[in-house]
């Protein structure tokens, strides 16, 4: 057994997908398949079985190996921290995984303040969608993660952070801004729309599709976008209106050609949570970032 093979298997077992494992381990999908095949040949047993829609299912041997991999990985991380602290120049690190929009809009001033307090900490940021951010925390490759509470998996500690409200982004001076609020779906349906893509991590798209269909309204979708910055730029150019989620009022929104109309009467609100592994006390320098976020 080689550690890279065990690492690939651990990612495969927890993500449930060869393609996601390839992304997380920075390898091609055939390379990951070859690693798993070599591991099965070495151990003399089948570890995973193919399931529907590209997924996998662990065999009993696979479940046993996963328990070994998770325990070994956490022991390795603990050992690395101990060794780093015992060195002549103790090394401290903090690895944070979060979606791009969160990293861009909410974290820069907080991280700048954190770096002033802890200049010696090696800070690594992972730009990942919510489900992948949670996966990195669960796998022990990220110390902290940020995701919506509705998308946070069980088995992780989730500290409530910022409330998130659903909005419709429109250009300033748009006719919808001059109508009585809250704006209704019939009025929205008259315009070209940028919708969030269907995703297990978000219920908004499914709710929107159901509302348009149940009310017999047309949906003039011109684009699907999970990137709020891309959607906002297109709205500013007058190419369409975008459904989005905002945590407070992002810095710079007032200076942009944008207006956020509340959709809390149509879609559920949510909250960003700070994710960490259960049963693991955060080192002081990592807990300091949590405290800074919560303050």
Secondary structure, DSSP 8 states (H G I E B T S, - for coil): --HHHHHHHHHHHHH-BHHHHHHHHTS-HHHHHHHHHHHHHHHTS--EEE-GGGBEEE-HHHHHHHHHHHHHHHHHHHHHHHHHHHSSS--EEEEEEE-HHHIIIIIHHHHHHHHHH-TTEEEEEEE--HHHHHHHHHTTS-SEEEEEGGG--TTEEEEEEEEEEEEEEE-TT-GGGGS-SS--HHHHTTSEEEE---BTTBSHHHHHHHHHHHTT---EEEEE-S-HHHHHHHHHTTS-EEEEEESS--TTGGGSS-EEEE-TTTS--EEEEEEEETT----HHHHHHHHHHH-
